[in-house]
Amino acid sequence: MGSVESALCKPCPASCGRSAEGRSGLKEVELLGRLGKPWEGKVAFPVQEFPMYLVSMSDFLEMKAVLPHEELKAQGLLVSYTKQLGPALFILHQWCRPHHPDPDFEQMKVLQEALRNILSGEVKMASGAIVSLTLRTGKGLEDVQAQDLHSAFIWYDYFAVPQCNIHASNHPEKKLSEFQAAIRSIPSYVDRCKYFIILAPPILRPDLKDLLDYSTWCSRGWCRVERLVMHIAFNTMPVILVLASNQVIRMLGHDFFQNPPGLGSFAVESDKVLVKELLEGVVLRQLEKLLDQGKLHHYRMLMSLRSSL
């Protein structure tokens, strides 16, 4: 330890142009780098294990029913992500039924109408709390031009992730393996998306006589997972909440750490094991990235929150 300290404690000349705090931060980065990273060898999953399947905006707007991954793939409606495609849009939503996200096409119809309103200009860009959509960029927030959405592609879990309950008798082990690989790949999908929408219009579940809305969305474990993955990079991107075809609200994501996924509700309790492994990998990769970038404030913050996430 002494040799490391002696190497780091040499005075930095005033001519370097950095503040004392900045020089201290550089020393901390170098020290942490020399001591090694405690998570090395523990990041369990690669960035992507399963292709990122998307549906084009034009095909999405023509849909009359929410079909599973297998049927859309057989119809040739799924496109694998490449950098040459248009911008990707990530949909976060709560499932209406245990084995189908939207059997009556209620949530999806709201989203279709909201997107049509944006594309037609009926929903105007605004700088207040009510906006049509917001673009995530490296330089901050910019209003999305409606024409940009014409070439967009949509990621929606039921479209993009193999469904274990569909034709389960056909190679169930392979289907389960692909499902798990796709779930572990969600962080990489999020990283490739420019648009993020929470789809949470009020929907009455006739089977349980429950009302699904934004509050119930916030209580769901998987919804919390996706939101945490979105915000863990400490970007300034807001969350876009769609409550109705003409009610689209820009929300800040500063409260994501107050709703840990492990305390959310899961329809399948065993999903918590997969979520734990997924989030461990996400947090450790982000810690390494923040340290490599010298973002010590965010690094320290994430380290302090790590056990509660």
N, C-alpha and C positions, 0 to 999 in steps of 0.2 A: 504493500500500500504506500510505503514511503516514497518509492521511486515514482509512482504515479503522481503523488502530491507534489513532489519537487519539480516534476515536469510541468505541472499545471500552474504552479504558484509564481512563475516568473512574471515580473510586472509587464503589463502591456503598455507600450508607448502611447502617450497622449495623441500622437499623430495618426493613430489608427482610425480615429474618427468615431469610435464606438463609445457609448456611454458606459459607466461603471456597471450598470445592470446588464447591458448587452455583453460586456466582457465576461461577467460572472456566468451568464447563460451559456456562452461558448465554452467556458471551462467545464460547466456541468455536462454539456453534451459530450465533450471529449472524454471526461471521466467515465460517464456511463458507457460510452463506446468501448473504452479500454477494459472496463470491468466485465464486459460482456452483457448480453441481454438475458434476463432470467427466464424468458419464454422460448429461447432458442431450442429448436427441436420439438416444441410442443404444439405448433400450429398444425392441426391435424389434416386440414382439407386444402386441396388446391383451389385456385380462384374459381375455376369453372369445371364441373364434371359432366354437365349435360347441356346440350345446345339450348340457346335462348330462342324459343319459338314465339313468333309474333303474328298478328293479323293486321293486314293493311287497313287504313282508315276507311277506304271505300268499301271493302268487304264487310267491315264491322258495321257500318251504317246500314247495310242491306240485310243484316241478320234479323230473323224473326223468332229465334229461339236460342237459348244458351246451350251449345253442344259441347261435349267433352273433347279433350285433346285427341283421342283416338279417332273420332268421327271427322273432326276438322282436318286431321292429317290425311285420312283416307280420301277426303274430298279435294286435297291439294290446296287448302286455304292457309296453311301454316308456312311461314317464311323463317328461315334461320337467320339470325342477326349477322350482319356484316357492317363494316364502317361505311360502306357505300349506300346503305339504306337511308331513308329519311329519319328524322328524330323519333326516338322511342318514348312511349307514354306508359307509365306504370300505374295500374289500377289497384288500389287498396280497398277492400270491401269485406263485409260480414256475410257469411253464408246464411241463407234463409232456411235451409233444411240440412240435416246431417249429411246427406249424400248428394245434394245438389245445391249450388249457390243461389240460383234464381229460377226455380221451376216455372213460375208464372210470368217471367220476363218483365218484372216490375222495376227492379233496380236498373237493369240494362236499358229499358226504354227511357228512363230519366236521363241516363248518361248520353244516349243517342241524341235526344232532343237538346240537351245542353250543348253538345258539340256542334250540332247543326246550327244552333243559335249563334255560337261563336263564329263558325265558318261564314254564316250569312251576314254577320255584323249586327244582328239584333241585340246581342250582348256586347256592350261597348267596353273598351279598355278604360280602366279607372285607376286612380292612384290611391284611393282610400282602402277601406277594409273589403269592399265589394269589388272584385275584379273578375275578368273573364278567365285568365290563366296567366301564369308567370313562368318565365324561362329560367332554368338553372344554368348559370355561366360561371366561368372562372373569375370574371370581373364584377360580379354582383348580380343584381336583378334587372332584367329588362322585360318590358311588355312583349308578349308573344304576338307576332303578326298572324292574323287569321290564315293567310295563305301558307304559312309554315306548317299548319296542321293538316293541310290537304295531303301532304306527303308523309304524314306520321304513321307509325306502326304501334300497335297496342299489345302490351303484355298484361295478360289476365290469367290468374293461376289455373282456372279450369280449362282454359285453352292451351296453356303452355306446359302444364305438368301432367305426366301420365297418371291416370286415375286407377287406383288399386281395385276399386269396386266395380269397374267396368270390365265385363267379360273376364271375371277373375279366374275362370277355369283354364284360360289360355295363358300358359306360362306365368303363373302367379309370382314365382320367385324372381323372374326377370322384371316383371312389372313393378314389384316392390323395390327392387334394386334401382330401377330407373327413377321411381318416385323419390327415393331418398337422395339420389344424386342430384335431382333437380332442386330439391329443397335446400341442399347444401350449397347449391349454386346461386341462390337468391341474392346474396351480397354482390356477386359479379353482375347480375342482371340490373340491380339497382344502380350500380356504378355506370352502366351504359345508357341509362335513361336521362332525358332532359326534363320530362314532365312527370309530375306526381299528383295523382288525384285520389282523395278519399271519397268513395261513393257511399253516401250514408243517408239517402232519403228516408223519411218515415214510412215503414212498411209493416203492415199488420200480418203476423203469422197466424193463419186461421187454425192450424193444427194445435198450437199452444196458446192461442189468444194473447200472444206477446207482441209488443210494438218494438220493432227494430229501428234504431235511429243512431245518431252520433254517440250518445252516451253508452249504448250497448256495444257499439263498435269499439269504444275505448276500453271496454271491459274484457274483450276477447284476447286471449294469449297470442294467437298468431297475428292479429292486427297490431299488437304491441311490438311483436318481433320485427315486422316489416317497417314500422315507424322508427324503431330504434336503429335498424340497419341504415335507414335513410339519413338520420341525423348524427350518427356517431362520428362522421367525418368533420363535424363542426363547421359545415358550410352555412351560408346565410339563406339558403333556399327555404321559402315558406312551404307549408302544406296547403294544398288547394282542396277545400271541402265543398262537395256538390250535394246540396240538400234538395234542390229542385232544378228544373230545366232553366229557370231564370234566376236562381239563387246560388251563386258560386262565391265562396268566401275565402279570402287569403288569410291563413293562420300562421303564426310563428311556432317554431318547434322547440322552444326553450324548456317545455315541461316534459319532454320525452323521458327524462330520467326519473320522473316522479311516478311513472307507471311501468314498473319492471315487468317484463314478460312472464317471469316465473310465478307472479302473483295473479296473472290473468286466468280466465277460465278457458279450459280446453275440453272439447267434445270427446277427445281420446286422450286419456291421462298419460298414456305411454309416449305421446308426442313431446312431453316435457324433457325426456331424455335426449331426443333429437335436437330440441331447441337449445338445451344446455351445451351440447357439443358444437352446434352451429355458432352460438354467440361467443363461446370461448375462442373459436377461431377468428371471428370477426374482431373482437376486442384486442386480441394479441397482435393481429396483423396491423390494426390501426395504431396501436402503441408503437410498434416498430416504425411505421410510416411517420408518425409525429416526431419521434426521436430523430430519425434520419433527416427530417426537415428542420430540426431545431426549434420546433414549436413546443417549448417547454411548458408554457401555461396550459395548453390543451392536454399535453402529456400528463402533467400532474393532476389535472382535473379528472381525466379518464381513469388514471390509476386509483384515485380516491373513490371513484364511483364504481370501480370494477366489481367489488364484492356485492353491491346492491343491484346490479343489472341482471 
